[in-house]
């Protein structure tokens, strides 16, 4: 059973560590719990090497995972992969592959002995902070951790250059965001080519920006090959008032195209084209909706490639963010382990404006940013004035301290910042101690970080990342046309199409090939309507399926059909000149088969072209059409978090009034005592303030009222009585004290009962969702095309 002094599993609270006494470095038993909703106003972690900054950051991400909050973590140093080193059984053999061999040699220990010592150190450190293997197991079950290595095959691959996808219409309609996306994408791409250009004066930047704009406004995605082609032959003939050839002649544009082509052809660069698409929704959640910590490890990349990748990721994140509904609860976290160079005070790299946009706008969507650095002089403090939480550890230089004070003063409320006191506090910080300055709290707190559950093995090498991710499927989907090849052994006829009965309707897909080879397939297209007033569904869809038919008495199985991204308007009635044809199987040559096949097709459509909805019994919510199970479970988790926060807020408001009542009673008692012993007034004031803070802290989840806390209040009140008081005055003070103490016990009991009664713990992965299938009526299925489709 957890020791009461480690009661940190509070609703919506991150356990960060223990408070340090105001004077000196003595550790108290008061736990520091951080309200997860406060992170929607973002946080910055600042501390020199050795200050414990990485441990604090990893601890924060562990708490987020336990609270089912997904994370995208940008890792320029390679430390965050340690989040995968979680060993619930804390056995030495689990630690053995990850120990620092140099440290073992320096200490004169064998690898096995060193691993045993590390395991014991972690076990003891966790115990001192009230944690054990059970909490580690819970952490592992709460979220999936994955390491991505762009431009490398060591970890999971992520495609950055496969396409420059057109942003969604909602983002294109926001002129400011749309302009920022174009500029950041163009600047990042040019920096990848080694070109540090001015967006206003650079011909390269203006040309690429215009190409992206022309394509994206038409909702056209560009790939690298298409971009190279568009540089040579842009889809416009004028830039501004100047002719294209005068502004940027074709011969010079060819040099830019060749530079991009050479980059693409460079050895190893194909890895930038492979892997998962850079989709924040998939990086935040698995297909089943389980939260993820997706670590973007970029330590192996040169600076220009790091900047390009970060800019592209932030672009996608802003697009994802703008597609979400607003919320006041924490939905997800973007963490960057070293912000140096990406948000500078003077220069304007492509990442800077994107970070500023997120800092200003992400709060409304429940996306919290946590930015860490050991170089505070390299931060744009105007941007960080939007940051509500500051974690400040040991600082290296006076210049660093002055810059931090400047930022703190800018982030604080007017007239509430005590600079001398803050400077004195920062000067006394020890290792693993941080000043927590939160605009949502009344005072700053110095605390010592809790022991992290992940083993801190240091920066991960690519071989170590490869070992960790060996069990993951890192093979990208095979490229192809989506159509099966011509069957082996089939002969090809030349000239005209095979002679078929006139009752067979034949169609052709257009081809850009000079002499295409056509193969026959059975094809059907239909317009389908599905409606349900109960679930608010009124959907129309078009579908187009093609099926390969073999010779022999094999039944037609529409379950094997391929869905094509075509409409009836895409097919033509004549083959391309000079085309050749594969032989037509005997079943496709019989006109009598097609009527039966069409009836089967319509029946199959009714059974399979349906809308699948999922329903949550707990929340009485139903998924939207097209919403995957993972997306629905993620939405349920967000709904649970919002309801939890609302319930906690109600408790806070209700007990806040009771706190005020008790404080007033204490003040009246103090006034009575002051009349008899004025010399005790100052002590009584401090007692009242201390007691009020203790009650309020329990309501806010900072700490729990206990017999010890109550005793301290009683002692403070009793100490106000002097030896020279008359017996009746002393008795009256004691009676007042007894009544207040009774109220304390009653309030404490009510608070415990209220919190215990909150049924807000929810894991969307564990709920069994029911399935609802909405099928079209037979009368709502109209087959618009059915027959023999010749496909090149």
Steps between C-alpha positions, in 0.01 A plus 500: 500500500628844410632706787260793565787742461526382137134550409576634153253310280268800477253566220661697218818565702862435397726386785823701464678459833520642853510856617825643634485713814511874430819544700779261407482176303310280747244275331147507641227237481277732296441356152508729198208412272456687174151549357508353148262772372764762583714353224262635236672836562833327424819452699872561466775305679832681543814361662869454438661162427476287814204693645261205457311657209475176300373309805229761560395489135482120491309497829250747357449280192457192720223678690334600172503138384343384828226760444441370143636821346679436166834663421712589198853552631776655287834363619810681367732339758388135501403484869125447471533143373558417868121509534504150350727369778228414752553183705210417735686214666815714547724199435875556438483302175250755365747783566807308374470576123465874565766579759784741431802272457744787546354580842521133596869488405575827683341360815686173466177298472414216270202564270281263701592661833447848357156399364411359842603826666297705249192285557536543875551875462180528296306288747612715793443828316147398401421388854610836643252671270220254577518306173566139408477245219122507508496862390756420228273224370210743498714745302582235238131412464382860477675608178705365213851641453661509154824653368501650150827577323437718192767451237615175665387139517604457865153566643158529343516689173284801434445642153584869474573543131250260350254781450430861581132442569251779447376630836134461586254762380453637855869588520510643148215733595716648779723734299755545779542130577500407132774755427706373794472142375616590151790709631615239752478215247693696237766629742548153648540341157750762386698462823517129422664599171750713693337829395456761774269742321281801570131420433442851364796535261593142404385387158521137612273564797248701301485239221454202732245688710300584190512137377374371835228764512376425148484125572354519849225743404385234253525235776785326316769312693854533371772236522869568444486392137203727440678790670807451282280499191312809615829688549588432136148569370309707758118507476510878442670738259526810715625591847370834619505730201803331340506219249629174647791481254614850596468432873663154498621368161448134416874423491541626858188320618651182358801544731266517802313192379830314457606597852180353642535193279861445615387518861234242426753273327758522781589164666277424796256780426231256394430441870339847508243365253406185693297417806180626656343824387563793733149498645471641857178305560688172446801622696278587797288181497520139381238357267302389806521846656767418760709808587855507365824669588653546155866595537651677198869424541702743285840487675655327196400774254706803396358837606339586164311169490391540863354841423320369192348207690389707800341760272309237302383332824380830649316576175310173522433551871344842441276353229393218733441745785271724295283199411427424869212628706584746775548375857619629836655164593843374399462299177863439397857619559777615267833464680840615372804400700727779375349812345839665437505651148132439427348799683781761505445861607639666184534257207196362315548131412192330350419336834472827691172631362347153526590474869362849561174402329468194721582694817229753417226271370547145629339570838153524348537147360643334811851459357770576756861583406791411728829651382829419673841664466830557677558821304246758620680783317396340171125515569255754363345622823224690321374167378544340840291772661218268392647229725318457829736257677874535553719222642837659578799299622862589559633762258856532380570869442383836627383574147277192511356609834431852375323366190286264707401783734400705197277221375345432840422866550333516159289191571390608850187697580554874536628599844540141626866434418756531782828507309745506798325208670493304174872561438581377850292186450664415167847548645436232763379220271677165528517212250155359409335801662276729297304814555142449383345832397141444390271791412205287615636483857541771764866435575812343355618166640848348524491122469726201451402275210365151561694195382411413141363156418697478172865398523716798405767329292608817317476593131399209277725389216345396172585136574319525834197657331507224240507240779206661681288528187595158358156363581318778317398477134721759333435386144299753299208386291610372165466750220285416205207593285241326713424261214615137479741417218409306190482132595812301415470280193231710336559588137438846364309564178566798279276732305128518569326389820378137509165451328232470771119463491319835453313460830824558697560865585869586469685798647860619496724690737699775328876449478789739449716217364593496133385140439317380811425136577142450617383221730135413566327539837141481619399843629203666665427851621208618714348803671390415856298694757502411871282685748400469866303763688593337832871553449476812287641328191417611147790395279543445129798318357631375170696178466688331219622139524700280263547123526732260318324196351686178426418223253301209636194456723628726780211698659516877498606621843450875539685487832819480290409809300727803497356842580613747235524877540293553188157621392297413192625826348855364499433216256477524120342285231803451275851361542812703440643474145763226465390320817539124551272273702535208738271203426150523646414211739205284390262612782550867401424408135147374583233772500264278704720531808481877540137533615561245779827664596331842519234366742774348714690829488199694624441251784866516598489879501205496739688276740837670477452865401371587842582757764663346806451695819633428846311581818625571850254391768680701768476834322203422275701624205509362147787531254469716190494351148858448388636533853731206574484302822827657610372852435175426685682354801728806505189722498349301787822543698485875439133507606592315819777751574264793448234348727765424760625858495145632531434275801821610670418865434162461667665350808750784506231767487287333765784462749638845427194649672549273800863606521394865514255426781768328708745782437244753624440299816873484562529875454225561754673268746826686443335834568363372829843383606659828390285692742657302784851453366597745223853368501377173338323666207775448243525132584124459465506670159762255374301212651185606318684538169679168544178320585310654211778400260497142631125464441517661154796281406299187576212620285732572209665158520835634627484313830249335728383624837634272768504470874850644493383806305209550736727465802729772366203738476388416849848551637517841331173608655588369847839671492319834475381465859738653750571382849364829639155455348211459730365148529172594339675648194709187456192281529314711245793473255511124547127472434541699179789278403296187567216619280740590215677164534166318482422690182841404366433132555157528344633685194778246462253211508270669249791574267623138511150369435445744213823408323449127554152529351620651173466228236725666242770238445466377143712308250355503150694184411316287753143590403323245282342699218184378330472503121219654298469420129291728279430333166344659193155395388485306175308788340784738593764310299521611137749312282628760253753281314545125468692302244844415366769755582822500300779641721848592370 
